[in-house]
Amino acid sequence: MSATLRPALRVFVRGDTATVVDENGATTSFSGGSDLDVRQAVVAHAVRLAHQRGRPVAVETSGDRGSHRLEVGADGQIRALSGESADAEAELTEMPATSGDTRGGAHTVKLDGPEAVTTRASFIDGSAERDLILSTGLHGWLRKLGLVHSPTAAEVARHRRVQIVAAQWAGPRTIAVVNGKGGVGKTPTTAMLSAVYARFGGGSVLAFDNNDTRGTLGWRTEQGRHESTIADLLAAADSLQGAPTSAMAAYIHHQTDDRYDVLRSNPRVLSADQRLTTREFDTLVSTVGRGYRLVVFDSGNDESADRWLRMIDWANQLVVPTVTSPESAESAALLLEALAARDEHSALLARDAVVVITQAEPAGKARVAQLVETFSSLARAVAVIPFDPALKDGPLRFGALRAATREAWIEAAAYTADRF
C-alpha cells in the first residue's frame, strides 16, 4: 500500500479516550480504564474494517502519543508506513513491531501484491531536527552536559505541535470562535489562539471582534495609540485598496508581547448602531485578508445576525469554547447540531470543529472526562484548558499563564490548524 494513500481512519487520542473518524466523516469514540485499553479497541476497530474491505487500511494517529501513519491488516498485523519508525507500531498497541525492516535506515512497506518495495536509506539522518528539539528546556541543559542524546516522546510530540502552529499557508485562513452563550470563554480563546499563532508563526495574525453588542476583546487586550474600531476601518476600506499593509496600523491595535493585532468593536454604542450587513462584512474580511495570513473571529451571541452567519460562510475552521457548566456545554452541543443541519459548508465545519473546554474554576476530573467523551462524538478534536486565574479577568497575556496552561493552548492551536 502506498504511504501517500489517504488514511481510511484518523484517530485522535487523549488520555484514555480516542475518537476515530473515517473518510466519510463518521465518528466512533472509545474510552476505557487506561490508554492501553483504548488503543487496543482502536486496533480491533481497524481490523474489523480491514476484514470487511478485504485489504489493509491506513490509520493516522495524533494526540497524546504523537502523530503516526500505520497500516492495519485483517490479520491484526500492524506496520509502520514509510517514514515512520517501527516504534510507531508500539505507540498504538504497546506490542513489538511485527514486520518491516528498518536496519540501516531502510524501510520495507508490504504491498497488497506478492512483492515488496524497499526504499533507499537516506544520507540525511534527521539529526538537525533532533538537535532542534533538544536545544531548549531541561533536556537542552542536560544535553550540554553530555547526559542526554535523544529527545523524549513528549518532547517530540511537543515539537510536532509547535511545527503545526508555526506553519505558513498559501493564502489567508479564518477561524470562527463560536458559542451562542455568553461567559463561555470566546474572548480568551480568541486571544490565546491568536497569541500562539503569532508568537510561533511570526505575526500577521488578526483577532477580529465580530460582535454587534459590547464585545470585551477590546477591553481585555492592549490598546494602540488611537481608538479606531471596525466602523472606522469600514469607512476607510475604499482608500485602503492598493495601500501598503502598514496603512492598516491606523485601525488595529497591536499586542506588544503576543505579536498579534486586534480589530475592535465599539463597546460604548448600542448594537443597533454597529450592525453590519452581509456586504459590509464581506468588505471588511476582504480588506484585512490582504494584510493578514490568519484572522480569528471572536463572535457575539446573536446567531441570527447577518455578520454572525456570514462569518460562518467565510470560516475555514470552527472552534467552540465552553466552560464546564452544564448550560454552556449544552449551548455548545446545540450549536454544533444546528450547524450540521444548516448547509453543506456548515455541516463540514461542525464535523471538523475543535471544542475547547476551559476550566473557569477548578473542576472535578469526572465532569471534564464526561464533557470530553460527549464532544468527541460531535467534533474532530477536544482540548482541555486547566484552571488558570490569569484567564478569568484582566488583560489577556499568553506569558502570564502558568506553564501547563500555555502548553494546553499550544495543543488546542495545533488541533485547530492541523487541517489548514
Residue pairs with C-beta under 8 A, 6 or more apart in sequence:
1 55
1 56
1 58
1 71
1 81
1 109
1 110
1 111
1 112
3 69
3 81
3 82
3 83
3 109
5 58
6 23
6 58
7 23
7 58
7 59
7 60
7 69
8 22
8 23
8 49
8 57
8 58
8 59
9 20
9 21
9 22
9 23
9 45
9 46
9 49
9 57
9 58
9 59
9 60
10 20
10 21
10 22
10 59
10 60
10 61
10 62
11 18
11 19
11 20
11 21
11 42
11 59
11 60
11 61
11 62
11 63
11 92
12 18
12 19
12 21
12 61
12 62
12 63
12 376
12 380
12 381
12 415
13 35
13 38
13 39
13 42
13 61
13 62
13 63
13 64
13 65
14 63
14 64
14 372
14 382
14 384
15 35
15 64
16 31
16 32
16 33
16 34
16 35
16 37
16 38
17 29
17 30
17 31
17 38
17 369
17 372
17 373
17 376
18 29
18 30
18 31
18 38
18 39
18 41
18 42
18 63
19 27
19 28
19 29
19 30
19 376
19 377
19 380
19 381
19 382
20 27
20 28
20 29
20 30
20 42
20 45
21 27
21 380
22 28
22 49
25 348
25 351
27 351
27 376
27 377
27 378
28 45
29 373
29 376
29 377
30 38
30 41
30 42
30 45
31 38
31 369
31 373
32 38
32 41
35 64
35 65
36 94
39 65
39 92
39 93
39 94
40 93
42 59
42 92
43 72
43 76
43 78
43 92
43 93
46 57
46 59
46 72
47 72
47 73
47 74
47 75
47 76
49 57
50 56
50 57
50 72
50 73
50 74
51 74
54 74
55 74
55 112
56 71
56 72
56 73
56 74
56 79
56 112
57 71
57 72
58 69
58 70
58 71
58 81
59 69
59 70
59 71
59 72
59 92
60 67
60 68
60 69
60 70
61 67
61 68
61 69
61 70
61 91
61 92
62 418
64 157
65 91
65 92
65 153
65 157
66 91
66 153
66 156
66 157
66 160
67 157
67 160
68 80
68 84
68 88
68 91
68 92
69 80
69 81
69 83
69 84
69 88
70 78
70 79
70 80
70 81
70 84
70 88
70 89
70 92
71 78
71 79
71 80
71 81
71 109
71 110
72 78
73 79
77 98
77 99
78 89
78 92
78 93
78 95
78 97
78 98
79 89
79 97
79 98
79 99
79 100
79 109
79 110
80 86
80 87
80 88
80 89
80 97
80 100
80 107
81 109
82 107
82 109
82 119
83 107
84 107
85 102
86 97
86 100
86 102
87 97
89 95
89 96
89 97
89 98
90 96
90 97
91 153
99 108
99 110
100 107
100 108
100 109
100 110
101 107
101 108
101 118
104 121
105 121
105 122
105 125
106 118
106 119
106 120
106 121
107 118
107 119
108 116
108 117
108 118
109 116
109 117
109 119
110 116
111 117
129 159
130 150
130 151
132 159
133 139
133 151
133 155
133 156
133 159
134 140
134 143
134 148
134 150
134 151
134 155
135 143
137 155
139 148
139 151
139 152
139 155
142 148
143 149
151 159
158 407
158 410
160 414
161 410
161 411
161 413
161 414
162 200
162 410
162 414
164 413
164 414
164 417
164 418
165 196
165 197
165 200
165 201
165 410
165 413
165 414
165 417
166 200
166 201
166 202
167 201
167 417
167 420
168 201
168 293
169 293
169 294
169 420
172 289
172 292
172 293
172 294
172 295
173 293
173 294
173 295
173 316
173 317
173 417
173 420
174 285
174 294
174 295
174 296
174 297
174 314
174 315
174 316
174 317
175 193
175 294
175 295
175 296
175 297
175 315
175 316
175 317
175 318
175 319
175 416
176 297
176 299
176 311
176 312
176 314
176 315
176 317
176 318
176 319
176 349
177 186
177 189
177 190
177 193
177 296
177 297
177 298
177 299
177 319
177 320
177 321
178 186
178 299
178 303
178 308
178 311
178 312
178 318
178 319
178 320
178 335
179 186
179 320
179 321
179 322
179 328
179 331
179 332
179 335
180 301
180 302
180 303
180 331
180 334
180 335
181 301
181 327
181 328
181 331
181 332
182 301
183 323
183 328
184 321
184 322
184 323
184 328
184 331
184 332
184 358
185 321
185 322
185 323
185 356
185 358
185 360
185 385
185 391
186 298
186 299
186 321
187 215
187 216
187 217
187 220
187 298
187 396
188 220
188 321
188 358
188 391
188 396
189 319
189 321
189 356
189 358
189 412
190 207
190 217
190 296
190 297
190 298
191 207
191 217
191 220
191 221
191 258
191 298
191 396
192 391
192 396
192 398
192 401
192 409
192 412
192 413
193 296
193 319
193 409
193 412
193 413
193 416
194 205
194 206
194 207
194 255
194 258
194 260
194 294
194 296
195 255
195 258
195 259
195 260
195 396
195 397
195 398
195 409
196 398
196 409
196 410
196 412
196 413
197 205
197 260
197 294
197 296
197 413
197 417
198 204
198 205
198 255
198 258
198 259
198 260
199 258
199 259
199 398
200 410
201 293
201 294
202 259
203 259
203 260
204 291
204 292
204 293
204 294
205 259
205 260
205 261
205 292
205 293
205 294
205 295
205 296
206 252
206 260
206 261
206 262
206 263
206 288
206 291
206 292
206 294
206 295
206 296
207 217
207 221
207 260
207 261
207 262
207 263
207 296
207 298
208 263
208 284
208 288
208 295
208 296
208 297
208 298
209 215
209 217
209 218
209 230
209 262
209 263
209 264
209 265
209 298
210 265
210 281
210 297
210 298
210 299
210 300
210 307
210 308
210 311
211 217
211 265
211 298
211 299
211 300
212 265
212 271
212 274
212 275
212 276
212 300
212 302
212 305
212 307
213 271
213 300
213 301
213 302
214 265
214 267
215 264
215 265
215 267
215 298
215 300
216 267
217 262
217 264
217 265
217 298
218 229
218 253
218 262
218 264
218 265
218 267
219 267
220 393
220 394
220 395
220 396
221 253
221 255
221 262
221 395
221 396
222 253
222 254
222 255
222 256
222 262
222 395
223 253
224 249
224 252
224 253
224 254
226 250
228 250
228 251
228 252
228 253
228 264
229 263
229 264
229 265
229 266
229 274
230 263
230 264
230 265
230 266
230 274
230 276
230 284
231 266
231 274
232 251
233 240
233 251
233 252
233 263
233 284
233 287
233 288
234 276
234 280
234 283
234 284
236 250
236 251
237 283
237 284
237 287
240 247
240 248
240 287
245 290
245 291
248 261
248 288
248 291
251 263
252 261
252 262
252 263
253 261
253 262
253 263
253 264
254 260
254 261
254 262
255 261
255 262
257 397
257 398
257 399
258 397
258 398
258 399
261 292
263 288
265 274
266 274
271 302
275 305
275 306
275 307
276 284
276 306
276 307
277 306
278 306
278 307
278 309
278 310
280 307
281 306
281 307
281 310
281 311
282 310
285 295
285 314
288 295
289 295
297 311
297 315
299 308
299 311
300 308
302 308
303 309
303 335
303 338
312 318
312 339
312 342
312 345
312 346
312 349
313 345
315 349
316 420
317 349
317 352
317 353
317 354
317 416
317 417
317 419
317 420
318 339
318 349
318 350
318 352
318 353
318 354
319 353
319 354
319 355
319 356
319 412
319 416
320 332
320 335
320 336
320 353
320 354
320 355
320 356
320 379
321 332
321 355
321 356
321 357
321 358
322 328
322 329
322 331
322 332
322 355
322 356
322 357
322 358
322 371
323 329
323 357
323 358
323 359
323 360
324 357
324 359
324 360
324 361
324 363
324 367
324 368
324 371
325 360
329 371
329 374
329 375
332 355
332 375
333 374
333 375
333 378
336 350
336 353
336 378
336 379
337 350
337 378
339 346
339 347
339 349
339 350
340 346
340 347
340 350
340 351
341 347
350 378
350 379
351 379
351 380
352 379
352 380
352 419
353 378
353 379
353 380
354 379
354 380
354 381
354 382
354 383
354 412
354 415
354 416
355 375
355 378
355 379
355 381
355 382
355 383
356 382
356 383
356 385
356 412
357 368
357 371
357 372
357 375
357 382
357 383
357 384
357 385
358 385
358 391
359 368
359 384
359 385
359 386
359 387
360 387
360 391
360 392
361 387
362 387
363 387
368 384
371 382
372 382
372 384
375 382
376 382
380 415
380 419
381 415
381 418
383 408
383 411
383 412
383 415
384 408
385 391
385 405
385 408
385 409
385 412
386 402
386 404
386 405
386 408
388 401
388 402
388 405
390 397
390 400
390 401
390 402
390 405
391 401
391 405
398 406
398 409
401 409
